[in-house]
Amino acid sequence: MRLAFCLFRYFPFSGLARDMLRIADAAKDRGHEVHIFTSAWQGEITPQHKLKVIPVSGISNHRRAFNFHRALQGEIKDSRFDRVVGFNKIPGLDVYYAADPCFASRIRYTRHPLYRLTPRYKMYHRLEQAVFGQGVGTRNLVLSERAKSEYQEFYGSEDSRFTVLPPSLGPEYQNLTNDTSVKRRVRNELGIQDDDLIVLMVGSGFKTKGVDRAILSLAALPAKLRGMTHLVVAGEGRPEPFINLVKQNGIEQQIHFIGGRNDVPDLLGAATLLVHPAYNENTGTVLLESMAAGLPVLTTDVCGYAHHVSKAGAGCVLQSPFNQHRLNATLEQMLGSDIAEWAQNGQQYVKQPLFSTMPARAVEVIEQPPPGLDSRAKQSKEFLYLAEELQLASKKHMSFEDIMALPGKIFREEPGRRTLRIRQQESGYFLKVHYGVGWREIFKNLFNLKLPVLGADNEWHALHFLGRKGIKAPAPLGFGRKGRNPAKRRSFVIMEEITGATSLEALVKHKNGCVDDLKLKRKLIYGLANISRTLHNNGVNHRDFYLCHFLIDDRFIKSAHLPEMEDVPIVVIDLHRAQLRRKTPTRWIVKDLAGLYYSSMDTSITRNDIFRFIKTYCGLPLRAALNGPVNWDRVQWRAFMLHRSESTAKT
């Protein structure tokens, strides 16, 4: 087969570029002819593949990316390639290697909504839509289930188009050995003594990789430890924006920007610790490379491969939301610890055969014929996604109208909205149907300074987002939306049914408001506090934050006395009014916490229980938490007002 590999820009220190070459080599080994198209090539030209450089110009990155796409179409059109494989988002691809995170997801959760009006957003969103939109025949090679979830959340891409590739390690990281002569050479080159500690960062794109975070954590070390610790940053990027930060902290002698390197395995072997506090990272192959070199890892959980560090016990993974003080403390702790166990665990973990199969698996997908898709998705302006695991009769032939008309047991019905429980092929689901709220409801909400709930979109996005943040919620299995008029827009969301669970409100009512098992009671408090903190610190507020919207597994209630039951299996439900922002406004934090306090007033909650919740929620000692970021007096006052209004209504 004649294959066209398309990469916007090649430079040898890019993980994406290295992956592209490894897949190209694997394709050549299987007898295919590979042609590489790029707008710029830095470094040594590979002789085993045909290279075509297409220079493009433009005043911005997004304009140059679009110009590359246009120029590429003319090059490929007349060449009759069997497959066109893209490593950047380009229209007309047969296969896309999705090393970059979902652009729409990143902008939705990190930028102001007005950013979506900029030419940059419109251009990149258009290119991404051309690859992941419904009905598009592009097969997508993703590197994690998380990445697949993000793309399906925003584009509804069919499950059949995705292949989750295994993590990958290059051959140079197989069977690495600790060579003391190499370690000594690298340290001499950097001017670092043998007894000093090296904290290493590897990666291009310093801002995204969190170089500023690493500089601040080094500056926060105790004076003696800081004096013998060096931060070495290897990769292609502009160090100038970080120089002022280095000077402000007086650590010029401890920071080394050494540019892109071809001897990364040697750097890993000479270092003491790898730090990778990324803001956003789809995979983070350097984490696996460090483990192969026997180097402990300190990273953030936003990296797609961070879970391998935790699973292997090869270092520490900081949970979201990021906290600089936590990074500072963890770095100090790791530098003062015995790293032998972390090193051994990491090296043992990456010896699995799984870590060498990615290129061959990618070529197997490239060789497959295009997926057969429902042509209706291209022709219709409606959004309709149904997951493969959704067991609906004749699912492939069901239209938006068929889903909206599904029969079931009605659990709740309000103007413009209905919640049903449906049974299909021995499986249970909840279907929430929205029929349009009308202009009167929209203007009423806006007059009261509230964002109106226009459909099932809020719940669809919230269920995906909570799942990625480690909060248990019903799995989103289907979503549909039809109509552009916000007052008449119809939509639905289908989610799994949570069985064998009891709401916390029902639990305390069953026990007459008293949870007599002290251990169970404390675990519930810790669980609720951690869920609340994770939601609010990640820009989410529930708006119906009551005990009735938390479910707990019945088996946990019966076996809560067992010491191994540490994680509290609390599931958050009813997210149709949830709001997702870059940062949760204080008034909505107060409203959520007041609702939770109000709904627990008739239980056996004590003053110490409240203090325990506050300490866990803030992650601070009690005195600091009471004077901390939340005005607990406002929370209490609002909860008492809710309780009074309910008592007045009953009388």
C-alpha positions in Angstrom: 0.0 0.0 0.0 1.1 3.6 -0.7 0.7 5.6 2.5 0.8 9.3 3.0 1.9 10.4 6.5 1.0 14.1 7.2 2.7 16.1 10.0 2.5 19.9 10.2 6.0 20.3 11.5 8.8 17.8 12.3 11.4 18.4 14.9 13.4 15.5 16.5 12.6 16.4 20.2 8.8 16.1 19.7 7.2 12.9 21.0 4.6 13.1 18.3 7.3 13.2 15.6 9.1 10.2 17.1 5.9 8.3 17.2 5.2 9.2 13.5 8.6 7.8 12.5 8.2 4.6 14.6 4.8 3.9 12.9 6.3 4.7 9.5 9.1 2.2 10.2 6.7 -0.4 11.2 4.6 0.2 8.1 7.8 -0.2 5.9 8.6 -3.5 7.7 5.2 -4.8 6.6 5.9 -3.9 3.0 4.2 -0.5 2.6 5.6 2.5 0.9 5.5 5.6 3.1 5.5 9.2 1.9 5.9 11.9 4.6 4.4 15.4 4.0 5.4 18.3 6.3 5.7 22.0 6.3 9.1 22.0 8.0 11.7 19.4 8.8 14.4 19.9 11.4 17.2 17.5 12.0 18.5 14.5 10.1 16.4 13.4 7.1 15.3 9.8 7.3 16.5 7.9 4.2 14.0 5.0 4.3 10.9 7.1 3.6 10.1 9.6 0.8 9.9 13.1 2.2 8.0 16.1 0.7 8.4 19.5 2.5 5.5 21.9 1.7 6.5 25.4 2.9 3.6 27.5 4.1 3.3 31.0 5.5 0.8 32.9 7.7 0.6 35.4 10.4 -0.5 32.9 13.1 -0.2 29.2 13.9 -3.8 28.5 13.1 -3.6 30.2 9.7 -0.4 28.3 8.8 -2.1 25.1 9.9 -5.0 25.8 7.6 -2.7 26.8 4.7 -0.8 23.5 5.1 -4.1 21.7 4.9 -5.0 23.5 1.6 -1.6 22.9 0.1 -1.6 19.3 1.2 -4.9 18.6 -0.6 -3.3 19.5 -3.9 -0.3 17.3 -3.3 -2.3 14.2 -2.3 -5.2 14.5 -4.8 -3.2 13.4 -7.8 -1.0 10.8 -6.1 -3.7 8.2 -5.4 -2.6 7.0 -2.0 -4.3 4.0 -0.5 -4.4 5.6 2.9 -3.8 9.2 4.2 -2.7 9.2 7.8 -2.6 12.4 9.8 -0.7 13.3 12.9 -2.4 16.7 13.1 -6.1 17.4 12.6 -6.6 17.8 8.8 -9.8 17.2 6.8 -9.9 14.2 4.4 -7.9 11.8 6.5 -8.4 8.0 6.5 -6.6 7.6 9.9 -5.7 10.2 12.5 -3.2 9.6 15.3 -4.7 11.6 18.2 -1.7 12.5 20.3 -3.1 16.0 21.0 -5.9 16.5 23.5 -9.4 17.5 22.4 -9.2 21.2 21.5 -12.9 21.9 22.2 -12.7 20.3 25.6 -9.7 22.2 26.6 -11.2 25.5 25.6 -14.5 24.8 27.2 -13.0 24.1 30.6 -10.0 26.5 30.7 -11.0 29.6 28.7 -13.7 32.3 28.9 -16.8 31.5 26.7 -16.0 34.6 24.6 -12.8 32.9 23.4 -15.0 30.7 21.2 -15.6 33.8 19.1 -12.0 34.2 18.1 -10.7 33.2 14.6 -8.2 30.9 16.3 -10.9 28.9 18.0 -13.1 28.8 14.9 -10.3 27.6 12.7 -9.1 24.8 15.1 -12.6 23.7 15.9 -13.4 23.5 12.2 -10.3 21.3 11.6 -11.2 19.1 14.6 -14.8 18.8 13.5 -13.6 17.6 10.1 -11.8 14.7 11.8 -14.2 13.7 14.6 -17.6 14.9 13.4 -20.4 12.3 13.1 -20.5 10.5 9.8 -16.9 11.3 8.9 -15.0 8.2 7.7 -11.8 8.9 9.7 -10.5 6.1 12.0 -9.0 7.6 15.1 -6.1 6.2 17.0 -6.3 7.5 20.6 -3.8 6.9 23.4 -6.3 6.6 26.3 -9.9 6.1 27.2 -10.0 9.6 28.6 -9.1 11.1 25.2 -11.9 9.0 23.5 -14.3 10.3 26.1 -13.4 13.9 25.4 -13.9 13.6 21.7 -17.2 11.8 22.0 -18.5 14.3 24.5 -18.2 17.2 22.0 -18.5 15.5 18.6 -20.4 12.2 19.2 -17.9 10.2 17.2 -19.0 6.6 16.6 -17.4 4.0 18.8 -16.4 1.9 15.8 -14.0 4.6 14.6 -11.8 4.5 17.7 -8.9 2.3 18.6 -7.2 2.8 21.9 -3.5 2.1 21.4 -1.3 0.7 24.1 1.4 2.9 25.6 4.7 2.9 23.8 8.4 2.9 24.5 11.1 3.3 21.9 13.7 0.5 21.4 16.3 2.8 23.0 14.5 2.4 26.3 14.4 -1.3 26.3 16.8 -2.9 28.8 18.5 0.3 29.9 21.4 -0.1 32.4 22.8 2.3 34.9 26.2 3.3 33.5 28.2 5.3 36.0 30.5 6.6 33.3 27.6 8.1 31.4 26.2 9.6 34.5 29.5 11.2 35.3 29.9 12.5 31.7 26.5 14.2 31.8 27.0 15.8 35.2 30.5 17.1 34.1 28.9 18.6 31.0 26.3 20.4 33.0 28.8 21.5 35.7 26.9 19.6 38.4 28.8 17.7 41.2 28.3 14.0 41.7 26.7 14.5 45.2 24.2 17.1 44.0 20.6 16.3 43.1 19.2 16.7 39.6 15.4 17.3 39.1 14.9 16.7 35.4 12.1 18.0 33.1 11.9 16.7 29.5 9.5 18.1 26.9 8.9 20.8 24.4 6.3 23.5 25.1 7.5 24.8 28.5 4.3 26.6 29.4 2.1 23.5 28.9 4.6 21.2 30.7 4.6 23.4 33.8 8.1 24.7 34.0 6.9 27.6 36.1 5.5 25.2 38.6 8.8 23.3 38.8 10.8 26.5 39.3 8.5 27.6 42.2 8.8 24.2 43.8 12.6 24.3 43.6 12.6 27.8 45.1 10.4 26.6 48.0 12.8 23.8 49.1 14.7 24.4 52.5 17.9 26.4 51.9 20.3 23.5 52.5 18.4 21.1 50.2 17.9 23.9 47.6 21.6 24.6 47.5 22.4 21.1 46.4 19.5 20.6 44.0 19.5 21.6 40.3 16.5 21.8 37.9 17.5 20.7 34.4 15.0 21.5 31.6 15.6 19.6 28.3 13.4 20.4 25.3 12.6 22.9 22.6 11.1 26.1 23.9 11.6 29.7 24.9 13.2 30.0 28.3 13.0 33.8 28.3 9.5 34.0 29.8 10.7 32.0 32.8 14.0 33.9 33.4 12.3 36.6 35.4 10.7 34.0 37.7 14.1 32.4 38.2 15.7 35.8 39.1 12.9 36.8 41.4 13.5 33.7 43.5 17.3 34.0 43.4 18.0 30.6 42.0 19.9 31.4 38.8 22.7 28.9 39.7 20.2 26.1 40.2 18.3 26.3 36.8 19.7 24.9 33.6 17.8 25.2 30.2 19.8 22.9 27.9 17.6 22.9 24.8 16.5 19.9 22.8 18.7 16.8 23.2 19.3 13.5 21.4 20.7 11.8 24.5 17.5 11.8 26.7 18.2 8.3 28.0 21.6 9.5 29.3 19.9 12.5 31.0 17.4 10.2 32.6 20.2 8.0 33.9 22.1 10.9 35.4 19.1 12.5 37.1 17.7 12.0 40.6 14.0 12.6 39.9 11.8 13.4 37.0 9.2 16.2 37.6 6.4 16.7 35.1 3.8 19.0 36.6 1.9 19.5 33.3 -1.1 21.8 32.9 -2.4 19.5 30.2 -0.9 16.4 28.6 -2.6 13.8 26.5 -0.1 11.1 27.3 3.3 12.0 28.7 5.5 9.3 27.1 8.5 10.7 29.1 6.8 9.2 32.3 7.3 5.7 30.9 10.8 6.5 29.6 11.7 7.6 33.1 10.4 4.5 34.6 12.4 2.4 32.1 15.5 4.3 33.2 14.8 3.7 36.9 14.0 7.3 37.6 11.2 8.1 40.1 8.4 10.3 38.8 6.5 13.3 40.2 3.7 14.3 38.0 0.1 15.6 37.8 -2.9 13.4 37.1 -3.9 15.4 34.0 -1.2 13.4 32.1 -2.7 10.5 30.2 0.0 8.0 31.4 0.0 9.2 35.0 -2.0 6.2 36.1 0.8 3.9 35.0 3.0 5.7 37.6 0.5 5.0 40.3 -0.1 1.5 39.2 3.6 0.7 39.2 4.3 2.5 42.4 7.1 4.4 40.6 6.6 7.8 42.1 3.9 10.3 43.2 0.9 11.6 41.2 -0.7 14.9 42.3 -4.5 14.8 42.1 -6.5 17.6 40.5 -7.1 20.4 41.1 -3.4 21.4 41.1 -2.0 22.9 44.3 1.5 24.4 44.3 2.0 23.9 48.0 1.3 20.2 47.6 3.8 20.0 44.8 6.4 21.8 46.9 5.9 19.4 49.9 5.9 16.3 47.7 9.1 17.3 45.9 10.9 17.9 49.2 9.6 14.6 50.6 10.7 12.6 47.5 14.2 14.2 47.4 14.7 13.2 51.0 13.5 9.6 50.5 15.1 6.4 49.5 14.3 6.1 45.7 15.4 2.5 45.3 11.9 1.0 45.6 10.4 3.5 43.2 13.2 2.9 40.6 12.9 -0.9 40.9 9.0 -0.8 40.6 9.2 1.4 37.5 11.7 -0.7 35.6 9.9 -3.9 36.4 6.5 -2.5 35.3 7.7 -1.3 31.8 9.2 -4.7 31.0 5.7 -5.9 30.0 5.4 -6.8 26.2 2.5 -4.4 26.0 4.9 -1.4 25.9 6.5 -2.4 22.5 3.4 -3.2 20.4 2.0 0.3 19.6 3.6 0.9 16.2 2.5 -2.6 14.9 -1.0 -2.1 16.3 -1.3 1.3 14.6 -0.3 -0.2 11.2 -2.9 -2.9 11.6 -5.6 -0.2 11.9 -4.2 1.7 9.0 -4.5 -1.4 6.8 -8.2 -1.8 7.7 -10.8 -0.6 5.2 -12.8 2.6 6.1 -15.5 2.0 8.7 -19.1 1.7 7.4 -21.1 4.5 8.9 -24.7 5.6 8.9 -24.9 8.2 6.1 -27.8 10.0 7.9 -25.2 11.4 10.4 -23.7 13.6 7.6 -27.0 14.7 6.2 -28.7 15.6 9.4 -28.1 18.7 11.5 -29.1 16.9 14.7 -26.6 15.6 17.2 -27.2 11.9 18.0 -24.8 9.6 19.8 -25.5 6.1 21.2 -22.7 4.2 22.8 -22.0 0.6 21.7 -22.8 -0.8 25.2 -26.2 0.7 25.1 -28.6 -2.3 24.6 -31.5 -0.7 22.7 -33.6 -2.7 20.3 -32.7 -1.8 16.7 -30.3 0.8 18.0 -28.6 1.3 14.6 -31.9 2.3 13.0 -33.3 4.4 15.8 -33.7 8.1 15.0 -33.8 11.1 17.4 -37.6 10.9 17.4 -37.6 7.2 18.2 -35.5 7.9 21.3 -37.7 10.8 22.4 -40.7 8.5 22.2 -39.3 5.5 24.1 -41.8 4.3 26.7 -40.8 3.8 30.4 -41.7 4.3 34.0 -42.0 8.0 34.7 -39.9 9.0 37.7 -40.3 12.8 37.5 -42.2 15.1 35.2 -41.9 18.9 35.2 -42.8 21.5 32.6 -40.5 20.9 29.6 -38.7 17.9 31.2 -39.4 14.2 31.9 -37.3 11.5 33.6 -38.0 7.9 32.7 -36.6 4.5 33.6 -36.5 2.2 30.6 -35.8 -1.5 30.3 -34.2 -2.9 27.2 -32.8 -6.4 26.8 -32.4 -7.1 30.5 -30.6 -3.7 31.0 -32.0 -0.7 32.8 -31.3 2.9 31.9 -32.5 6.4 32.8 -33.7 8.6 30.0 -34.0 12.4 30.6 -36.0 14.1 27.9 -36.1 17.9 27.5 -38.8 19.5 25.3 -37.8 23.1 25.3 -38.3 25.6 28.2 -39.9 28.5 26.3 -38.9 32.1 26.1 -40.8 33.0 29.3 -38.6 30.7 31.4 -35.5 31.9 29.7 -36.2 35.5 30.5 -37.3 34.7 34.1 -33.9 33.0 34.7 -31.9 35.8 33.1 -33.9 38.5 35.1 -32.9 36.6 38.3 -29.2 36.5 37.1 -29.4 32.7 36.5 -28.3 30.8 33.5 -31.4 28.9 32.1 -31.2 25.1 31.6 -31.9 24.8 27.9 -31.7 21.0 27.6 -29.7 17.9 28.4 -26.4 19.4 27.5 -25.5 20.3 31.1 -25.9 16.8 32.3 -24.1 15.3 29.3 -21.0 17.4 29.8 -21.1 17.1 33.6 -21.3 13.3 33.6 -18.2 13.1 31.3 -16.3 15.7 33.3 -16.9 14.1 36.7 -15.9 10.7 35.3 -12.6 12.2 34.2 -12.0 13.8 37.6 -12.5 10.5 39.4 -16.0 11.3 40.9 -18.5 8.4 40.6 -21.5 9.3 38.4 -23.8 7.4 36.1 -22.0 6.5 32.8 -23.3 8.7 29.9 -24.4 6.3 27.1 -26.5 8.5 24.8 -27.1 12.1 23.9 -29.2 13.8 21.3 -30.0 17.4 20.4 -32.2 18.9 17.7 -33.1 22.5 16.9 -31.4 25.8 17.1 -34.1 27.9 18.7 -33.0 27.9 22.4 -36.6 28.1 23.6 -37.8 25.1 21.5 -34.6 23.0 21.4 -35.3 19.3 22.2 -32.7 17.0 23.7 -32.2 13.9 25.7 -29.5 12.1 27.7 -29.3 8.4 28.5 -27.3 7.1 31.4 -26.8 3.8 33.2 -29.1 2.8 36.0 -27.4 2.6 39.4 -28.7 -0.5 41.0 -28.2 -1.8 44.5 -27.7 1.7 45.9 -29.6 3.9 48.5 -29.7 7.6 48.6 -28.1 9.2 51.7 -31.4 10.9 52.5 -33.2 7.5 52.5 -30.4 6.0 54.6 -30.8 8.5 57.4 -34.6 8.4 57.2 -34.5 4.6 57.5 -32.3 5.1 60.6 -34.6 7.8 62.0 -31.9 10.4 61.2 -29.3 8.7 63.3 -26.3 6.8 61.7 -25.3 4.8 64.7 -22.2 3.2 63.1 -19.6 5.9 63.9 -17.1 4.5 61.4 -19.7 4.6 58.6 -20.8 8.1 59.6 -17.2 9.5 59.4 -16.5 7.8 56.1 -19.7 9.4 54.6 -18.6 12.8 55.9 -15.1 12.4 54.4 -16.6 11.2 51.2 -19.0 14.1 50.9 -16.3 16.6 51.7 -13.9 15.2 49.2 -16.6 15.2 46.4 -17.6 18.8 47.3 -14.0 20.0 47.2 -13.2 18.2 43.9 -16.3 19.7 42.3 -15.8 23.3 43.4 -12.0 23.3 42.9 -12.6 22.2 39.3 -15.2 24.8 38.4 -18.3 22.7 38.9 -21.3 23.6 41.1 -24.3 21.2 41.4 -27.1 23.7 42.2 -29.2 20.8 43.8 -26.6 19.7 46.3 -28.8 17.7 48.7 -28.4 14.3 50.4 -31.0 12.8 48.1 -28.7 13.2 45.1 -25.9 11.0 46.6 -26.2 7.3 46.3 -24.2 4.7 48.3 -23.7 1.1 47.5 -25.8 -1.1 49.8 -22.9 -3.6 50.1 -20.8 -0.8 51.6 -23.4 -0.1 54.2 -23.4 -3.7 55.3 -19.7 -4.1 55.3 -18.5 -0.6 56.4 -16.9 -2.1 59.5 -14.3 -3.9 57.3 -10.9 -2.0 57.4 -10.2 -2.6 53.7 -13.3 -0.6 52.7 -11.4 2.7 52.5 -13.0 4.3 49.4 -16.5 5.5 49.9 -18.6 4.4 46.8 -20.8 7.6 46.7 -22.4 8.3 43.3 -23.5 11.8 42.4 -26.7 12.0 40.4 -29.2 14.6 39.0 -26.7 16.9 37.3 -29.1 18.5 34.8 -28.6 21.9 36.5 -24.9 21.6 37.0 -22.7 24.4 35.8 -19.1 24.0 34.6 -16.7 27.0 34.5 -13.0 27.8 34.8 -13.6 28.7 38.4 -16.6 28.3 40.6 -18.0 31.6 41.8 -18.1 32.0 45.6 -21.9 32.5 45.7 -22.4 29.1 44.1 -20.0 27.4 46.4 -22.0 28.8 49.4 -25.3 27.7 47.8 -24.1 24.2 47.3 -22.6 23.8 50.8 -25.7 25.4 52.3 -27.9 22.9 50.5 -25.9 20.0 51.8 -26.0 21.4 55.3 -29.7 22.1 55.1 -30.5 18.6 53.9 -28.5 17.1 56.9 -30.1 19.2 59.6 -32.6 16.6 60.7 -29.9 13.9 61.0 -27.6 13.1 64.0 -24.9 15.5 62.7 -22.9 17.0 65.5 -20.7 20.1 65.9 -17.6 17.9 65.6 -19.0 16.3 62.4 -19.3 19.8 60.9 -15.8 20.6 61.9 -14.6 17.3 60.4 -16.3 18.2 57.1 -14.8 21.7 57.0 -11.3 20.4 57.7 -11.5 17.8 54.9 -13.2 20.2 52.4 -10.5 22.9 52.9 -7.6 20.5 53.3 -6.3 22.7 56.2 -6.1 22.6 60.0 -9.4 23.5 61.6 -8.4 27.1 62.6 -7.1 27.9 59.1 -10.1 26.2 57.5 -12.6 28.3 59.6 -10.8 31.5 58.5 -10.1 30.2 55.0 -11.6 30.6 51.5 -15.2 29.9 52.4 -17.4 32.1 54.6 -18.9 29.4 56.8 -21.2 31.9 58.5 -22.9 32.6 55.2 -23.2 28.9 54.6 -24.9 28.4 58.0 -27.2 31.4 57.6 -28.3 30.3 54.1 -29.0 26.7 55.4 -31.0 28.1 58.3 -33.1 30.3 55.9 -33.8 27.2 53.7 -34.9 25.2 56.8 -37.1 28.1 58.0 -38.8 28.5 54.7 -39.5 24.8 54.5 -41.0 24.8 58.1 -43.1 27.8 57.2 -44.4 26.1 54.1 -45.4 23.0 56.0 -47.4 25.0 58.6 
